[in-house]
Amino acid sequence: MSKKGILENLVSLILIAAIFVAVSYFVQENIETLKSYMSNFSFFWGALIYVLLAFITTVIAPLTSVPLMPIAANLWGWQITGVLSILSWSLGSFVAFLIAVKFGKPVVKRFISLEKLEKYESKMPKENVFWTIVFLRMLIPVDILSYALGTFTKVNLKVYMSATILGITPFAFILSYVGMVSLKQQIILFIVVSFLASVILFLKYKTKKD
């Protein structure tokens, strides 16, 4: 990965994390007003809207549903938000994968940059497919990996979905829980994550350069 690519990834990660913290703070400061407004809607409709938005952002890159998680977590609790996120991300991953498998690059490029997609071609698993996908789910955005796997591999759908659900589950619950903790704790986590991401990306660039 080039220096420019590393900087782009780092900036994107920091930006998403900053938005996440900002939304969390706003929601926690105005939670009673938000709950009062949401009382006009049943849980079913609120959850359905959340799932649909998270599903759409999983299919269409570079959108992300992560900033929505603090809202859902503070309204319904981190457990329910985690389950809803797993459901929506799994459905989005399933659709993105099928689009890539059935239609290939001509259609995929409408949802994601082919240049960005091809950067991950070399990372696609050739063996130990199941656990490689689980591992990659922790490193590569859900939408990009789904399209890359569908475009560049012939992985079995059952293996793909099982590994996908296993890989996204920890993040779904962790991010949902973090969306409910105090601003001070989130800022500390934000600094730690930004630092670790910087170190990892720097080492990756250094290794590639050497």
C-alpha positions in Angstrom: 0.0 0.0 0.0 1.3 3.4 -0.9 2.0 6.2 1.5 -1.0 8.1 0.0 -3.2 5.0 0.5 -2.1 4.7 4.1 -2.9 8.3 4.9 -6.3 8.0 3.2 -7.2 5.0 5.3 -5.9 6.7 8.5 -7.9 9.9 7.8 -11.0 7.9 7.0 -10.7 5.9 10.2 -10.1 9.0 12.4 -13.0 10.8 10.7 -15.4 8.0 11.3 -14.3 7.7 14.9 -14.6 11.4 15.5 -18.2 11.4 14.0 -19.0 8.5 16.2 -17.8 10.3 19.4 -19.6 13.5 18.4 -22.9 11.7 17.7 -22.6 9.8 21.0 -22.1 13.0 22.9 -25.0 14.7 21.2 -27.3 11.7 21.8 -26.3 11.4 25.5 -26.8 15.1 26.1 -30.3 15.0 24.5 -31.4 11.5 25.2 -34.7 12.4 26.9 -35.7 14.6 24.0 -34.8 11.9 21.6 -36.7 9.3 23.5 -39.7 11.6 23.7 -39.6 12.0 19.9 -39.1 8.3 19.2 -42.1 7.5 21.5 -44.2 8.4 18.4 -42.8 5.4 16.7 -43.0 1.7 17.7 -39.8 -0.2 18.3 -40.6 -2.2 15.2 -40.5 0.8 12.9 -37.5 2.3 14.5 -35.6 -1.0 14.3 -36.7 -1.5 10.7 -35.4 2.0 9.7 -32.1 1.3 11.4 -31.7 -2.1 9.7 -32.6 -0.6 6.3 -30.1 2.3 6.7 -27.3 0.0 7.9 -28.1 -2.5 5.1 -27.9 0.3 2.4 -24.6 1.6 3.8 -23.2 -1.9 3.7 -24.0 -2.3 0.0 -23.0 1.2 -1.2 -19.5 2.2 -0.4 -18.0 4.4 1.1 -21.1 4.9 3.3 -21.0 3.6 6.8 -23.7 3.0 9.5 -21.2 3.2 12.4 -22.2 6.8 13.4 -25.9 5.6 13.7 -24.9 3.0 16.3 -24.7 5.4 19.3 -28.3 6.6 18.6 -29.7 3.0 18.5 -27.6 1.9 21.5 -28.8 4.8 23.7 -32.4 4.2 22.7 -32.6 0.4 22.8 -29.5 -0.8 24.6 -26.2 -2.2 23.2 -27.4 -5.8 23.1 -30.3 -5.1 20.8 -28.2 -2.7 18.7 -25.6 -5.3 18.3 -28.1 -7.9 17.1 -29.7 -5.4 14.6 -26.2 -4.4 13.3 -25.3 -8.1 12.8 -28.5 -8.6 10.9 -28.2 -5.6 8.6 -24.4 -6.0 8.0 -25.0 -9.7 7.2 -27.8 -9.0 4.7 -25.8 -6.2 3.1 -22.7 -8.5 2.8 -24.9 -11.2 1.3 -26.3 -8.8 -1.4 -22.9 -7.2 -2.2 -21.4 -10.7 -2.6 -24.1 -11.9 -4.9 -23.9 -8.7 -7.0 -20.2 -9.3 -7.5 -20.6 -13.0 -8.2 -23.5 -12.6 -10.7 -22.6 -9.4 -12.5 -18.9 -8.8 -11.9 -16.9 -5.6 -12.4 -19.3 -3.8 -14.8 -22.0 -3.6 -12.1 -19.8 -3.6 -9.0 -18.2 -0.3 -10.2 -21.5 1.4 -9.6 -21.3 0.6 -5.9 -17.6 0.9 -5.3 -14.4 2.3 -6.9 -12.7 -0.5 -8.9 -9.4 1.1 -8.2 -10.0 0.7 -4.5 -11.3 -2.8 -4.9 -8.3 -4.0 -6.9 -6.0 -2.9 -4.1 -7.3 -5.8 -2.1 -7.1 -8.4 -4.8 -3.8 -9.8 -3.5 -5.3 -10.2 0.0 -8.1 -12.5 -1.2 -7.8 -16.0 0.4 -6.4 -18.9 -1.5 -6.4 -21.4 1.4 -7.7 -21.6 4.9 -10.6 -19.6 3.4 -12.9 -19.6 6.4 -10.5 -18.2 9.0 -8.9 -15.8 6.5 -12.3 -14.2 5.8 -13.0 -14.0 9.6 -9.6 -12.2 10.0 -10.1 -9.9 7.0 -13.5 -8.9 8.4 -11.7 -7.3 11.3 -9.4 -5.3 9.0 -11.3 -4.4 5.8 -14.6 -2.5 5.6 -17.6 -4.8 5.2 -18.6 -3.5 1.7 -15.1 -3.6 0.2 -14.4 -7.1 1.4 -17.8 -8.4 0.2 -17.3 -7.1 -3.3 -13.7 -8.2 -3.4 -14.5 -11.8 -2.3 -17.3 -12.0 -4.9 -15.2 -10.6 -7.7 -11.8 -12.3 -7.1 -12.7 -15.6 -5.5 -15.0 -18.6 -5.9 -15.6 -19.0 -2.2 -18.7 -21.1 -1.2 -21.6 -18.9 -0.2 -22.2 -20.9 3.0 -18.5 -20.5 4.0 -18.6 -16.9 3.1 -21.7 -16.1 5.2 -20.6 -18.2 8.2 -17.2 -16.5 8.3 -18.8 -13.1 7.7 -21.2 -13.4 10.7 -18.4 -14.7 12.9 -16.1 -11.8 11.9 -18.5 -9.0 12.3 -20.2 -10.1 15.5 -17.5 -8.9 18.0 -17.4 -5.4 16.4 -21.2 -5.1 16.3 -21.4 -5.6 20.1 -18.2 -3.7 21.0 -19.2 -0.6 18.9 -22.7 -0.7 20.3 -21.4 -0.8 23.9 -18.9 2.0 23.2 -21.7 4.2 21.9 -23.2 4.2 25.5 -20.1 4.9 27.6 -19.1 8.4 28.8 -17.5 11.1 26.5 -14.3 10.8 28.5 -14.0 7.1 28.0 -14.8 7.5 24.3 -12.1 10.1 23.8 -9.5 7.9 25.5 -10.6 5.0 23.2 -10.5 7.3 20.2 -6.9 8.3 21.0 -5.8 4.7 21.6 -7.4 3.4 18.4 -6.0 6.3 16.3 -2.5 5.6 17.7 -2.7 1.9 17.2 -4.1 2.4 13.7 -1.2 4.8 12.9 1.4 2.3 14.1 -0.1 -0.6 12.2 -0.4 1.3 9.0 3.1 2.7 9.4 4.6 -0.8 9.9 2.6 -2.1 7.0 4.0 0.7 4.8 7.5 0.1 6.1 7.4 -3.6 5.5 6.0 -3.1 1.9 8.7 -0.5 1.2 11.5 -2.8 2.5 
